[in-house]
Amino acid sequence: MKSLAAESFMSDPRIGQARQLILDSLADAQKSLIGVKPADPERKQTYEQAIKEMCQLRGGGLFYPYLGSGLGNGALVELADGSVKYDLISGIGVHWMGHSHPDMVKASFDAALQDTIMQGNLQQNTDSFELIDRFVKLAQKNGSKLEHCYLSTSGAMANENALKIALQKNHPRQRVLAFSRCFAGRTLAVSQITDNAAYRQGLPSVIDVDYVPFFNPDQPEKSIEHSVKVLKRLIERYPDQHAVMCMELIQGEGGYYSGDRDFFIALIDVLKENNIAVMFDEIQTFGRTTQPFAFQHFSLDEYADIVTVGKMSQVCATIYVDNYKPKPGLISQTFTGGTGAIWAANAILKELNEGHIFGDDGKIVQVHNAFVSEFEKINEKHPDLISGPFGIGGMIAFTPFGGDGAKVKEFITTLFNEGVIGFPCGTSPRRVRFLPPIGSITEDDIKKSCEIIEAILLKIA
């Protein structure tokens, strides 16, 4: 078979040489990023002015005064003020491979050689096909019936597409079920599902949502009984009106609370009896448990009707079973995603599939255990300062100072200034959460980060 022009171009030795030169130059530049560094005093004034102008232009403040320089080294990232910090939140779960990872640089280089910057409606390259195939095969890994995948540019849009698919399939049902404390996004529709009134202040009500209490590990049997009772009561109150239940199996924004398989099964049995679609929201959990998907971690494969994926995958996705296939025109994709994001996504999913990431001794469990070990040491020495850690796998949280909101805010701000980036979650109690870059973080990174955490705990106490 005669080679395509694109194949000849990509295999040109000059392309390979250029790629290697970039990777060699990157490795040399990263040699200076080996630990936390304070800001350069000479850059302080211009950096602060840039932050001020940035906030003015975007019409609102930044959570952290963060403007990256464009270079990092795994869990370490350099800011434009010259400081270097441990990034343990990774863009709230986006930078799974860390900063300036060679595989991501290589993917971006190769993507830059493609014919279009953005792929989408009417025109998608073979790399989009490869990505869809990878998503579906990962989703079917343990026997689920998920066989279709629609790509999108954000987790919120993946959830929007999932809602539309479920509502169309189960029309004229209009209501949605979700867990208390859930987070589904901030678009007009999914902000109605997100269980935080502040996020939809001033917005019109566009969808009716009913909430079911989430699992309480302190009283598992009572929790299951209570949630099932609430679910049945809602179904009885609104007969044949619920189209779908959006289920976060591990709550992210809500505080890193994990469910339990028996809990989920008890609810799903009721949903299936009443022809209500089961939607697993995996925007934050994908690639962070002992399996690629959290529904696989909890062995819920056979029950999945629709699953949404986002954040660490770079390109987001709505994956669904055949009988939920939407009618033409319901969903479209002017932007499937940037070509660079698609190439990066393929590299990440390849690592998920081929790397030693999952299982009881995979990288995710190793990272989790390393954090647990360090927090147990802190807890043993200072039992009044923190509780936890909480969460599963690559989703790690702890509660400092009893979960007092003002103290937690002071803690994470000081922590940022001293070189470790985390983020809050939950309300009562308020917690600090980490979504570390699984693809590059080391035990030494975790140890040094936790040394800084301990020092800041003592400083504020």
Beta strands, then each sheet from edge to edge (+ up, - down):
strand 1: 68-73
strand 2: 76-79
strand 3: 84-87
strand 4: 118-119
strand 5: 146-152
strand 6: 175-179
strand 7: 209-212
strand 8: 242-247
strand 9: 277-282
strand 10: 306-309
strand 11: 316-321
strand 12: 337-338
strand 13: 386-390
strand 14: 396-400
strand 15: 420-421
strand 16: 423-425
strand 17: 431-434
sheet 1: 1+ 2- 3+ 15+
sheet 2: 4+ 12-
sheet 3: 5+ 11- 10+ 9+ 8+ 6+ 7+
sheet 4: 13+ 14- 17+ 16-
end
